[in-house]
């Protein structure tokens, strides 16, 4: 007996094997579920936040950023249902995935119909959730409203463009880590910039100007990229 999903749900498939992604998209479309692929782990979180998907199918062996790292960071900002779909069948990875907040774990190779039914069941069980993504991130003196893309610094609104806001949120989510320019470009712009392109640098400079005395929150790591360093309330 099939499981009925009351609305046309949207699923993001994070899988670097394009043929696997294509077949899954087709299977879900035939079952009345919209599905879109993404082939790199670096852009998963921003895509989930920006597009309000109902479920994420997550491979563990993604390029750019491995699936368990994606899941760990995702759970800081979103409770979207996650199904791990991976060739890694060992107990260590299965337990790690579930401990980090995955709702299901399916080992490749798999039966497409079984995966569709599992996805339908997850969608049905989470259908009553009004909010799958946290609406506000607070980091030191900054407060970011993810829905309206509005930033406050010490309760004062800071006017940022959508791209500047997305860039800053990406850095905040990787607080304490250095994020290289290419990663930022793939996450924010959806492409890889040539070494000579200074687009990301220009956006960072614009954000810093708007931060005024607090421009040091975004630290330059020469030859690599940028790091967000929060400043706490005094």
VENFEN-V55253 format. One record per run of one state. SS is the DSSP state (@ for helix, = for strand, . for the rest). FROM is the first residue (numbers start at 0). TO is the last residue. If there is no record, write none. Layout:
BEGIN
ss-><SS;SS>
from-><FROM;FROM>
to-><TO;TO>
END
This chain:
BEGIN
ss-><.;=;.;@;.;=;.;=;@;.;=;.;=;.;@;.;=;.;=;.;@;.;=;.;@;.;=;.;=;.;=;.;=;.;=;.;@;.;=;@;.;@;=;.;=;.>
from-><0;9;14;17;30;33;38;39;40;51;54;58;62;63;66;74;77;78;80;86;90;99;103;107;111;125;132;133;135;139;141;145;149;153;155;158;161;173;177;180;188;198;217;221;224;228>
to-><8;13;16;29;32;37;38;39;50;53;57;61;62;65;73;76;77;79;85;89;98;102;106;110;124;131;132;134;138;140;144;148;152;154;157;160;172;176;179;187;197;216;220;223;227;233>
END
